[in-house]
Amino acid sequence: MRFHKDKKNTEYQVGLFTIVTLLILIFGYSWLTEVLESRKYTKLEVSFPNAANVEIGSTVTINGVKKGRVESIQVNPDGVVLILLVELDFGLMEGTQFYILESNLMGEVQVEIIPGNLEKELDTSAIQIGERHYGMTKLIAELSEIVYGLKDIMSTVSGDDNIMNDFQAIVDTSRVVINKFNKVLDSNEAKLSELLENSSKASRQLADFIESNEDKVTDTFALSKQAIEEFNSALAEIRTMTSSVQNLSDKVMNEDNSINRLITEKELYENLIKATSSMDSLLIDIKKNPKRYFKIEVF
């Protein structure tokens, strides 16, 4: 009996030891996993005005690639702060943006991180500011409001006889105009067909002319280009000559020389004119009366 009691006690002890060992292994594994995750993942705190159905464990993506999850959510009077665990393959820079996006049509959401490209590194210990981007759920809600509004308008219009009468009059007038237009088209169908055919024919002839005279057209444009270049060259030479004449004129007018004095001093110019006139008169008189000035003796 004693042997059996000792055996049972031993079995209890072994079982208890096994259970304790398993618990230690489980808690140790959990602790080790948490430590490894804390080293592998970077903790980020992002503030949003509204959580928008984000839950603990929701996906966190970087440029659309899953890189983490939402660890916890803190609710504040002015919004919520999401604690994110993110596996970063590179350091985040300032200008990084955080968004809450709808991942599918069922309304499931995720946190999207778009890295910035500024030079300064992002302070991951500070609380970042995020934004909510509305998706299909918001669009469907707005469309529902529009539909309800249209229903109200249609109900109002249906109950107002004046509006319905005006609308019917507009429809009738439109029908009359369309019928007249159709009659005009029917009566001038042949002319319109001829006009379209002539236009098509003219277009083909123009295309054929251009294609058959492509070399001539090209030569014409080339000659025009050459003529323009020669004209520009002639203009450049004229500008150069004009500049030279202007420089010469400035030099004559600015420097103290005989030409400048002759141009600028009126008295000297008048004396020169008088002397020239006297010389002309003397030469004329010498030609008419040479004996008065020259005496010829024959030996």
Helices and strands as residue ranges (DSSP letters): H 2-40, E 42-48, E 59-62, E 65-76, E 79-86, E 97-102, E 109-114, E 127-132, H 136-159, H 161-187, H 189-212, H 214-254, H 258-264, H 266-288, H 290-293
